[in-house]
Amino acid sequence: MEGRCKIMKIIAINGGPRKKWNTATLLENALKGAASRGAQTEMVHLYDLSYKGCISCFS
């Protein structure tokens, strides 16, 4: 592995409904810091997704 650079990949998950408030701002700043060190970053806002949790217990 000598001479090969590993790429760090970071996903931040914002569970709050507001994309520009406290939680999102904190996550954005953390991602900026990671990106400044060469990491690939991505922000995921849960409120943008349409998802349902596991329903097997209710079957």
All heavy atoms as TSV, in Angstrom:
chain	resi	resn	atom	element	x	y	z
A	1	MET	N	N	0.814	-1.186	0.000
A	1	MET	CA	C	0.000	0.000	0.000
A	1	MET	C	C	0.863	1.257	0.000
A	1	MET	O	O	0.331	2.329	-0.024
A	1	MET	CB	C	-0.919	0.021	1.208
A	1	MET	CG	C	-1.945	-1.074	1.272
A	1	MET	SD	S	-3.539	-0.672	0.604
A	1	MET	CE	C	-4.109	0.631	1.629
A	2	GLU	N	N	2.157	1.070	0.022
A	2	GLU	CA	C	3.033	2.222	0.032
A	2	GLU	C	C	2.865	3.020	-1.259
A	2	GLU	O	O	2.786	2.470	-2.341
A	2	GLU	CB	C	4.488	1.771	0.171
A	2	GLU	CG	C	5.436	2.928	0.396
A	2	GLU	CD	C	6.846	2.449	0.661
A	2	GLU	OE1	O	6.996	1.421	1.348
A	2	GLU	OE2	O	7.759	3.107	0.184
A	3	GLY	N	N	2.779	4.334	-1.119
A	3	GLY	CA	C	2.625	5.202	-2.279
A	3	GLY	C	C	1.176	5.418	-2.691
A	3	GLY	O	O	0.905	6.195	-3.581
A	4	ARG	N	N	0.251	4.714	-2.047
A	4	ARG	CA	C	-1.169	4.886	-2.373
A	4	ARG	C	C	-1.824	5.732	-1.300
A	4	ARG	O	O	-1.589	5.553	-0.119
A	4	ARG	CB	C	-1.863	3.546	-2.461
A	4	ARG	CG	C	-1.350	2.716	-3.635
A	4	ARG	CD	C	-2.044	1.407	-3.720
A	4	ARG	NE	N	-3.467	1.610	-3.970
A	4	ARG	CZ	C	-4.339	0.621	-4.062
A	4	ARG	NH1	N	-3.954	-0.613	-3.907
A	4	ARG	NH2	N	-5.609	0.868	-4.289
A	5	CYS	N	N	-2.667	6.629	-1.734
A	5	CYS	CA	C	-3.373	7.516	-0.809
A	5	CYS	C	C	-4.802	7.025	-0.632
A	5	CYS	O	O	-5.501	6.775	-1.604
A	5	CYS	CB	C	-3.360	8.946	-1.360
A	5	CYS	SG	S	-4.165	10.119	-0.290
A	6	LYS	N	N	-5.222	6.869	0.599
A	6	LYS	CA	C	-6.601	6.485	0.877
A	6	LYS	C	C	-7.461	7.739	0.915
A	6	LYS	O	O	-7.066	8.752	1.487
A	6	LYS	CB	C	-6.707	5.753	2.204
A	6	LYS	CG	C	-6.079	4.396	2.189
A	6	LYS	CD	C	-6.353	3.683	3.486
A	6	LYS	CE	C	-5.756	2.295	3.464
A	6	LYS	NZ	N	-6.089	1.549	4.669
A	7	ILE	N	N	-8.636	7.658	0.331
A	7	ILE	CA	C	-9.564	8.776	0.329
A	7	ILE	C	C	-10.589	8.551	1.439
A	7	ILE	O	O	-11.233	7.505	1.505
A	7	ILE	CB	C	-10.272	8.922	-1.021
A	7	ILE	CG1	C	-9.253	9.229	-2.105
A	7	ILE	CG2	C	-11.333	10.007	-0.959
A	7	ILE	CD1	C	-9.820	9.265	-3.495
A	8	MET	N	N	-10.730	9.539	2.303
A	8	MET	CA	C	-11.715	9.477	3.368
A	8	MET	C	C	-13.040	9.989	2.817
A	8	MET	O	O	-13.087	11.020	2.156
A	8	MET	CB	C	-11.277	10.338	4.548
A	8	MET	CG	C	-12.163	10.201	5.745
A	8	MET	SD	S	-11.722	11.236	7.171
A	8	MET	CE	C	-9.969	11.325	7.109
A	9	LYS	N	N	-14.114	9.271	3.080
A	9	LYS	CA	C	-15.447	9.675	2.641
A	9	LYS	C	C	-16.315	9.858	3.882
A	9	LYS	O	O	-16.399	8.969	4.725
A	9	LYS	CB	C	-16.054	8.620	1.724
A	9	LYS	CG	C	-15.259	8.427	0.451
A	9	LYS	CD	C	-15.871	7.353	-0.414
A	9	LYS	CE	C	-15.015	7.137	-1.653
A	9	LYS	NZ	N	-15.578	6.108	-2.517
A	10	ILE	N	N	-16.939	11.031	3.979
A	10	ILE	CA	C	-17.726	11.358	5.164
A	10	ILE	C	C	-19.124	11.780	4.739
A	10	ILE	O	O	-19.285	12.624	3.861
A	10	ILE	CB	C	-17.057	12.481	5.974
A	10	ILE	CG1	C	-15.684	12.022	6.448
A	10	ILE	CG2	C	-17.942	12.895	7.148
A	10	ILE	CD1	C	-14.890	13.076	7.146
A	11	ILE	N	N	-20.131	11.188	5.373
A	11	ILE	CA	C	-21.520	11.575	5.147
A	11	ILE	C	C	-22.058	12.151	6.451
A	11	ILE	O	O	-21.986	11.504	7.492
A	11	ILE	CB	C	-22.384	10.376	4.728
A	11	ILE	CG1	C	-21.879	9.780	3.411
A	11	ILE	CG2	C	-23.854	10.782	4.602
A	11	ILE	CD1	C	-22.589	8.507	3.010
A	12	ALA	N	N	-22.588	13.363	6.381
A	12	ALA	CA	C	-23.232	13.978	7.542
A	12	ALA	C	C	-24.742	13.835	7.362
A	12	ALA	O	O	-25.270	14.099	6.279
A	12	ALA	CB	C	-22.852	15.453	7.648
A	13	ILE	N	N	-25.428	13.404	8.393
A	13	ILE	CA	C	-26.873	13.197	8.322
A	13	ILE	C	C	-27.566	14.213	9.216
A	13	ILE	O	O	-27.402	14.195	10.435
A	13	ILE	CB	C	-27.247	11.763	8.741
A	13	ILE	CG1	C	-26.551	10.772	7.809
A	13	ILE	CG2	C	-28.756	11.578	8.721
A	13	ILE	CD1	C	-26.674	9.339	8.228
A	14	ASN	N	N	-28.323	15.111	8.583
A	14	ASN	CA	C	-29.070	16.124	9.316
A	14	ASN	C	C	-30.481	15.596	9.545
A	14	ASN	O	O	-31.260	15.447	8.603
A	14	ASN	CB	C	-29.112	17.434	8.528
A	14	ASN	CG	C	-29.897	18.511	9.241
A	14	ASN	OD1	O	-30.166	18.404	10.429
A	14	ASN	ND2	N	-30.270	19.554	8.533
A	15	GLY	N	N	-30.813	15.324	10.792
A	15	GLY	CA	C	-32.135	14.820	11.127
A	15	GLY	C	C	-33.128	15.914	11.448
A	15	GLY	O	O	-34.307	15.648	11.635
A	16	GLY	N	N	-32.672	17.159	11.496
A	16	GLY	CA	C	-33.559	18.279	11.789
A	16	GLY	C	C	-34.268	18.777	10.536
A	16	GLY	O	O	-33.790	18.583	9.424
A	17	PRO	N	N	-35.403	19.440	10.698
A	17	PRO	CA	C	-36.170	19.898	9.544
A	17	PRO	C	C	-35.616	21.160	8.879
A	17	PRO	O	O	-35.990	21.474	7.760
A	17	PRO	CB	C	-37.555	20.168	10.141
A	17	PRO	CG	C	-37.285	20.497	11.566
A	17	PRO	CD	C	-36.096	19.665	11.957
A	18	ARG	N	N	-34.741	21.875	9.545
A	18	ARG	CA	C	-34.245	23.153	9.010
A	18	ARG	C	C	-32.856	22.974	8.419
A	18	ARG	O	O	-31.927	22.562	9.098
A	18	ARG	CB	C	-34.219	24.195	10.114
A	18	ARG	CG	C	-35.601	24.465	10.665
A	18	ARG	CD	C	-35.522	25.436	11.838
A	18	ARG	NE	N	-36.820	25.594	12.454
A	18	ARG	CZ	C	-37.235	24.915	13.510
A	18	ARG	NH1	N	-36.431	24.023	14.077
A	18	ARG	NH2	N	-38.426	25.117	14.016
A	19	LYS	N	N	-32.694	23.358	7.151
A	19	LYS	CA	C	-31.435	23.131	6.437
A	19	LYS	C	C	-30.386	24.198	6.709
A	19	LYS	O	O	-29.238	24.026	6.319
A	19	LYS	CB	C	-31.695	23.069	4.941
A	19	LYS	CG	C	-32.504	21.877	4.531
A	19	LYS	CD	C	-32.665	21.848	3.031
A	19	LYS	CE	C	-33.527	20.695	2.610
A	19	LYS	NZ	N	-33.685	20.655	1.156
A	20	LYS	N	N	-30.735	25.299	7.334
A	20	LYS	CA	C	-29.774	26.387	7.552
A	20	LYS	C	C	-29.656	26.787	9.020
A	20	LYS	O	O	-29.121	27.834	9.332
A	20	LYS	CB	C	-30.186	27.623	6.728
A	20	LYS	CG	C	-30.228	27.382	5.243
A	20	LYS	CD	C	-28.851	27.146	4.695
A	20	LYS	CE	C	-28.902	26.917	3.189
A	20	LYS	NZ	N	-27.643	26.492	2.653
A	21	TRP	N	N	-30.160	25.985	9.934
A	21	TRP	CA	C	-30.116	26.348	11.335
A	21	TRP	C	C	-29.005	25.600	12.056
A	21	TRP	O	O	-28.070	25.122	11.444
A	21	TRP	CB	C	-31.489	26.125	11.962
A	21	TRP	CG	C	-32.500	27.169	11.513
A	21	TRP	CD1	C	-32.634	27.671	10.257
A	21	TRP	CD2	C	-33.478	27.820	12.295
A	21	TRP	NE1	N	-33.637	28.570	10.214
A	21	TRP	CE2	C	-34.190	28.699	11.456
A	21	TRP	CE3	C	-33.841	27.739	13.626
A	21	TRP	CZ2	C	-35.230	29.490	11.916
A	21	TRP	CZ3	C	-34.883	28.531	14.073
A	21	TRP	CH2	C	-35.556	29.403	13.219
A	22	ASN	N	N	-29.100	25.521	13.371
A	22	ASN	CA	C	-27.980	25.078	14.215
A	22	ASN	C	C	-27.359	23.738	13.825
A	22	ASN	O	O	-26.145	23.646	13.625
A	22	ASN	CB	C	-28.415	25.021	15.678
A	22	ASN	CG	C	-28.742	26.393	16.225
A	22	ASN	OD1	O	-28.272	27.392	15.717
A	22	ASN	ND2	N	-29.561	26.423	17.257
A	23	THR	N	N	-28.169	22.692	13.748
A	23	THR	CA	C	-27.610	21.365	13.458
A	23	THR	C	C	-26.964	21.331	12.084
A	23	THR	O	O	-25.844	20.839	11.919
A	23	THR	CB	C	-28.705	20.287	13.550
A	23	THR	OG1	O	-29.279	20.321	14.861
A	23	THR	CG2	C	-28.145	18.904	13.285
A	24	ALA	N	N	-27.654	21.872	11.089
A	24	ALA	CA	C	-27.120	21.885	9.728
A	24	ALA	C	C	-25.842	22.721	9.647
A	24	ALA	O	O	-24.881	22.339	8.978
A	24	ALA	CB	C	-28.165	22.417	8.753
A	25	THR	N	N	-25.806	23.852	10.356
A	25	THR	CA	C	-24.615	24.700	10.359
A	25	THR	C	C	-23.424	23.977	10.981
A	25	THR	O	O	-22.307	24.022	10.457
A	25	THR	CB	C	-24.892	26.015	11.121
A	25	THR	OG1	O	-25.973	26.695	10.479
A	25	THR	CG2	C	-23.682	26.912	11.150
A	26	LEU	N	N	-23.664	23.301	12.084
A	26	LEU	CA	C	-22.611	22.522	12.736
A	26	LEU	C	C	-22.074	21.435	11.802
A	26	LEU	O	O	-20.863	21.278	11.637
A	26	LEU	CB	C	-23.144	21.885	14.022
A	26	LEU	CG	C	-22.185	20.965	14.756
A	26	LEU	CD1	C	-21.025	21.762	15.345
A	26	LEU	CD2	C	-22.908	20.207	15.839
A	27	LEU	N	N	-22.978	20.715	11.148
A	27	LEU	CA	C	-22.561	19.658	10.234
A	27	LEU	C	C	-21.809	20.217	9.031
A	27	LEU	O	O	-20.803	19.650	8.606
A	27	LEU	CB	C	-23.780	18.859	9.767
A	27	LEU	CG	C	-24.466	18.010	10.839
A	27	LEU	CD1	C	-25.773	17.422	10.306
A	27	LEU	CD2	C	-23.552	16.921	11.342
A	28	GLU	N	N	-22.291	21.333	8.483
A	28	GLU	CA	C	-21.607	21.954	7.337
A	28	GLU	C	C	-20.183	22.353	7.707
A	28	GLU	O	O	-19.254	22.149	6.932
A	28	GLU	CB	C	-22.376	23.187	6.850
A	28	GLU	CG	C	-23.635	22.869	6.080
A	28	GLU	CD	C	-23.374	22.265	4.708
A	28	GLU	OE1	O	-22.227	22.312	4.216
A	28	GLU	OE2	O	-24.327	21.729	4.136
A	29	ASN	N	N	-19.998	22.919	8.890
A	29	ASN	CA	C	-18.655	23.311	9.316
A	29	ASN	C	C	-17.751	22.104	9.530
A	29	ASN	O	O	-16.559	22.150	9.202
A	29	ASN	CB	C	-18.721	24.179	10.565
A	29	ASN	CG	C	-19.180	25.576	10.250
A	29	ASN	OD1	O	-18.726	26.175	9.288
A	29	ASN	ND2	N	-20.094	26.103	11.044
A	30	ALA	N	N	-18.307	21.025	10.058
A	30	ALA	CA	C	-17.519	19.805	10.218
A	30	ALA	C	C	-17.107	19.254	8.852
A	30	ALA	O	O	-15.961	18.836	8.653
A	30	ALA	CB	C	-18.321	18.759	10.993
A	31	LEU	N	N	-18.025	19.302	7.888
A	31	LEU	CA	C	-17.705	18.820	6.543
A	31	LEU	C	C	-16.666	19.712	5.860
A	31	LEU	O	O	-15.793	19.213	5.152
A	31	LEU	CB	C	-18.976	18.743	5.688
A	31	LEU	CG	C	-19.974	17.651	6.074
A	31	LEU	CD1	C	-21.207	17.729	5.179
A	31	LEU	CD2	C	-19.351	16.280	6.011
A	32	LYS	N	N	-16.764	21.008	6.076
A	32	LYS	CA	C	-15.755	21.920	5.506
A	32	LYS	C	C	-14.365	21.596	6.048
A	32	LYS	O	O	-13.381	21.596	5.315
A	32	LYS	CB	C	-16.103	23.374	5.820
A	32	LYS	CG	C	-17.214	23.928	4.984
A	32	LYS	CD	C	-17.502	25.380	5.361
A	32	LYS	CE	C	-18.736	25.891	4.668
A	32	LYS	NZ	N	-19.092	27.252	5.088
A	33	GLY	N	N	-14.279	21.327	7.337
A	33	GLY	CA	C	-13.002	20.967	7.941
A	33	GLY	C	C	-12.454	19.671	7.362
A	33	GLY	O	O	-11.273	19.560	7.055
A	34	ALA	N	N	-13.339	18.679	7.194
A	34	ALA	CA	C	-12.905	17.403	6.620
A	34	ALA	C	C	-12.479	17.579	5.162
A	34	ALA	O	O	-11.478	17.013	4.730
A	34	ALA	CB	C	-14.027	16.376	6.726
A	35	ALA	N	N	-13.226	18.393	4.413
A	35	ALA	CA	C	-12.889	18.628	3.006
A	35	ALA	C	C	-11.550	19.347	2.879
A	35	ALA	O	O	-10.782	19.086	1.950
A	35	ALA	CB	C	-13.994	19.424	2.327
A	36	SER	N	N	-11.251	20.224	3.825
A	36	SER	CA	C	-9.980	20.950	3.780
A	36	SER	C	C	-8.789	20.011	3.987
A	36	SER	O	O	-7.668	20.352	3.635
A	36	SER	CB	C	-9.954	22.068	4.827
A	36	SER	OG	O	-9.797	21.535	6.132
A	37	ARG	N	N	-9.061	18.821	4.535
A	37	ARG	CA	C	-8.014	17.812	4.734
A	37	ARG	C	C	-8.054	16.735	3.648
A	37	ARG	O	O	-7.414	15.708	3.761
A	37	ARG	CB	C	-8.159	17.164	6.113
A	37	ARG	CG	C	-8.088	18.137	7.277
A	37	ARG	CD	C	-6.728	18.703	7.468
A	37	ARG	NE	N	-5.849	17.625	7.879
A	37	ARG	CZ	C	-4.543	17.722	7.965
A	37	ARG	NH1	N	-3.953	18.853	7.672
A	37	ARG	NH2	N	-3.811	16.693	8.331
A	38	GLY	N	N	-8.878	16.970	2.612
A	38	GLY	CA	C	-8.901	16.073	1.467
A	38	GLY	C	C	-10.019	15.046	1.434
A	38	GLY	O	O	-10.051	14.203	0.548
A	39	ALA	N	N	-10.939	15.106	2.380
A	39	ALA	CA	C	-12.024	14.130	2.415
A	39	ALA	C	C	-13.101	14.480	1.397
A	39	ALA	O	O	-13.328	15.648	1.091
A	39	ALA	CB	C	-12.645	14.081	3.808
A	40	GLN	N	N	-13.770	13.444	0.888
A	40	GLN	CA	C	-14.962	13.634	0.074
A	40	GLN	C	C	-16.135	13.693	1.046
A	40	GLN	O	O	-16.271	12.826	1.904
A	40	GLN	CB	C	-15.156	12.474	-0.893
A	40	GLN	CG	C	-14.121	12.378	-1.962
A	40	GLN	CD	C	-14.346	11.170	-2.863
A	40	GLN	OE1	O	-15.226	10.346	-2.627
A	40	GLN	NE2	N	-13.532	11.052	-3.888
A	41	THR	N	N	-16.975	14.723	0.916
A	41	THR	CA	C	-18.049	14.905	1.884
A	41	THR	C	C	-19.404	14.997	1.199
A	41	THR	O	O	-19.505	15.368	0.036
A	41	THR	CB	C	-17.825	16.177	2.721
A	41	THR	OG1	O	-17.880	17.318	1.875
A	41	THR	CG2	C	-16.494	16.136	3.452
A	42	GLU	N	N	-20.429	14.661	1.977
A	42	GLU	CA	C	-21.802	14.763	1.484
A	42	GLU	C	C	-22.724	15.020	2.671
A	42	GLU	O	O	-22.572	14.423	3.738
A	42	GLU	CB	C	-22.220	13.469	0.787
A	42	GLU	CG	C	-23.630	13.475	0.272
A	42	GLU	CD	C	-24.034	12.159	-0.381
A	42	GLU	OE1	O	-23.158	11.283	-0.572
A	42	GLU	OE2	O	-25.226	12.009	-0.676
A	43	MET	N	N	-23.697	15.907	2.475
A	43	MET	CA	C	-24.710	16.188	3.492
A	43	MET	C	C	-26.014	15.547	3.039
A	43	MET	O	O	-26.426	15.703	1.887
A	43	MET	CB	C	-24.921	17.689	3.652
A	43	MET	CG	C	-26.085	18.051	4.548
A	43	MET	SD	S	-25.752	17.900	6.293
A	43	MET	CE	C	-25.020	19.483	6.584
A	44	VAL	N	N	-26.659	14.808	3.942
A	44	VAL	CA	C	-27.962	14.209	3.667
A	44	VAL	C	C	-28.961	14.824	4.640
A	44	VAL	O	O	-28.755	14.799	5.854
A	44	VAL	CB	C	-27.920	12.670	3.850
A	44	VAL	CG1	C	-29.302	12.071	3.677
A	44	VAL	CG2	C	-26.931	12.056	2.878
A	45	HIS	N	N	-30.040	15.391	4.094
A	45	HIS	CA	C	-31.116	15.954	4.912
A	45	HIS	C	C	-32.255	14.931	4.929
A	45	HIS	O	O	-32.868	14.659	3.891
A	45	HIS	CB	C	-31.612	17.280	4.328
A	45	HIS	CG	C	-30.568	18.335	4.295
A	45	HIS	ND1	N	-30.235	19.086	5.400
A	45	HIS	CD2	C	-29.757	18.769	3.297
A	45	HIS	CE1	C	-29.283	19.935	5.081
A	45	HIS	NE2	N	-28.972	19.761	3.814
A	46	LEU	N	N	-32.529	14.357	6.095
A	46	LEU	CA	C	-33.548	13.309	6.184
A	46	LEU	C	C	-34.925	13.798	5.757
A	46	LEU	O	O	-35.722	13.029	5.227
A	46	LEU	CB	C	-33.612	12.746	7.603
A	46	LEU	CG	C	-32.413	11.921	8.049
A	46	LEU	CD1	C	-32.654	11.362	9.445
A	46	LEU	CD2	C	-32.106	10.805	7.076
A	47	TYR	N	N	-35.208	15.084	5.959
A	47	TYR	CA	C	-36.522	15.596	5.606
A	47	TYR	C	C	-36.715	15.720	4.102
A	47	TYR	O	O	-37.818	15.949	3.632
A	47	TYR	CB	C	-36.795	16.929	6.303
A	47	TYR	CG	C	-37.333	16.737	7.700
A	47	TYR	CD1	C	-36.504	16.344	8.736
A	47	TYR	CD2	C	-38.680	16.903	7.975
A	47	TYR	CE1	C	-36.990	16.131	10.008
A	47	TYR	CE2	C	-39.189	16.692	9.240
A	47	TYR	CZ	C	-38.335	16.306	10.262
A	47	TYR	OH	O	-38.835	16.084	11.513
A	48	ASP	N	N	-35.642	15.546	3.316
A	48	ASP	CA	C	-35.758	15.523	1.858
A	48	ASP	C	C	-36.110	14.131	1.338
A	48	ASP	O	O	-36.466	13.972	0.176
A	48	ASP	CB	C	-34.434	15.946	1.199
A	48	ASP	CG	C	-34.158	17.424	1.350
A	48	ASP	OD1	O	-35.083	18.178	1.719
A	48	ASP	OD2	O	-33.004	17.821	1.100
A	49	LEU	N	N	-35.988	13.140	2.199
A	49	LEU	CA	C	-36.187	11.757	1.779
A	49	LEU	C	C	-37.574	11.260	2.160
A	49	LEU	O	O	-38.156	11.682	3.162
A	49	LEU	CB	C	-35.136	10.854	2.437
A	49	LEU	CG	C	-33.680	11.245	2.224
A	49	LEU	CD1	C	-32.772	10.325	3.019
A	49	LEU	CD2	C	-33.329	11.204	0.748
A	50	SER	N	N	-38.073	10.359	1.356
A	50	SER	CA	C	-39.329	9.692	1.679
A	50	SER	C	C	-38.962	8.270	2.102
A	50	SER	O	O	-38.582	7.445	1.274
A	50	SER	CB	C	-40.238	9.665	0.456
A	50	SER	OG	O	-41.412	8.953	0.745
A	51	TYR	N	N	-39.028	7.998	3.385
A	51	TYR	CA	C	-38.623	6.690	3.877
A	51	TYR	C	C	-39.536	6.259	5.013
A	51	TYR	O	O	-40.214	7.070	5.636
A	51	TYR	CB	C	-37.171	6.702	4.357
A	51	TYR	CG	C	-36.947	7.535	5.588
A	51	TYR	CD1	C	-36.975	6.946	6.843
A	51	TYR	CD2	C	-36.717	8.899	5.506
A	51	TYR	CE1	C	-36.786	7.703	7.987
A	51	TYR	CE2	C	-36.534	9.661	6.650
A	51	TYR	CZ	C	-36.557	9.068	7.877
A	51	TYR	OH	O	-36.385	9.818	9.001
A	52	LYS	N	N	-39.575	4.978	5.243
A	52	LYS	CA	C	-40.317	4.408	6.351
A	52	LYS	C	C	-39.394	3.453	7.085
A	52	LYS	O	O	-38.552	2.796	6.470
A	52	LYS	CB	C	-41.538	3.646	5.857
A	52	LYS	CG	C	-42.598	4.538	5.262
A	52	LYS	CD	C	-43.807	3.731	4.881
A	52	LYS	CE	C	-44.850	4.672	4.292
A	52	LYS	NZ	N	-46.086	3.966	3.956
A	53	GLY	N	N	-39.545	3.379	8.370
A	53	GLY	CA	C	-38.745	2.462	9.163
A	53	GLY	C	C	-39.217	1.029	8.995
A	53	GLY	O	O	-40.188	0.748	8.283
A	54	CYS	N	N	-38.552	0.137	9.656
A	54	CYS	CA	C	-38.890	-1.278	9.611
A	54	CYS	C	C	-40.321	-1.485	10.139
A	54	CYS	O	O	-40.699	-0.910	11.167
A	54	CYS	CB	C	-37.902	-2.067	10.450
A	54	CYS	SG	S	-38.264	-3.820	10.531
A	55	ILE	N	N	-41.097	-2.297	9.452
A	55	ILE	CA	C	-42.477	-2.546	9.906
A	55	ILE	C	C	-42.698	-4.010	10.274
A	55	ILE	O	O	-43.828	-4.427	10.507
A	55	ILE	CB	C	-43.494	-2.112	8.828
A	55	ILE	CG1	C	-43.265	-2.876	7.527
A	55	ILE	CG2	C	-43.458	-0.619	8.601
A	55	ILE	CD1	C	-44.389	-2.711	6.520
A	56	SER	N	N	-41.639	-4.793	10.344
A	56	SER	CA	C	-41.788	-6.236	10.606
A	56	SER	C	C	-42.432	-6.504	11.963
A	56	SER	O	O	-43.148	-7.488	12.108
A	56	SER	CB	C	-40.464	-6.949	10.487
A	56	SER	OG	O	-39.573	-6.521	11.485
A	57	CYS	N	N	-42.211	-5.663	12.950
A	57	CYS	CA	C	-42.816	-5.874	14.270
A	57	CYS	C	C	-44.328	-5.660	14.242
A	57	CYS	O	O	-45.042	-6.119	15.117
A	57	CYS	CB	C	-42.193	-4.931	15.291
A	57	CYS	SG	S	-40.475	-5.305	15.631
A	58	PHE	N	N	-44.800	-4.928	13.230
A	58	PHE	CA	C	-46.226	-4.625	13.147
A	58	PHE	C	C	-46.955	-5.577	12.195
A	58	PHE	O	O	-48.125	-5.404	11.940
A	58	PHE	CB	C	-46.437	-3.184	12.695
A	58	PHE	CG	C	-45.797	-2.196	13.633
A	58	PHE	CD1	C	-44.701	-1.447	13.234
A	58	PHE	CD2	C	-46.283	-2.029	14.917
A	58	PHE	CE1	C	-44.096	-0.544	14.105
A	58	PHE	CE2	C	-45.686	-1.120	15.790
A	58	PHE	CZ	C	-44.609	-0.386	15.382
A	59	SER	N	N	-46.240	-6.569	11.652
A	59	SER	CA	C	-46.852	-7.503	10.700
A	59	SER	C	C	-47.740	-8.490	11.417
A	59	SER	O	O	-47.521	-8.919	12.483
A	59	SER	CB	C	-45.811	-8.285	9.941
A	59	SER	OG	O	-44.893	-7.469	9.342
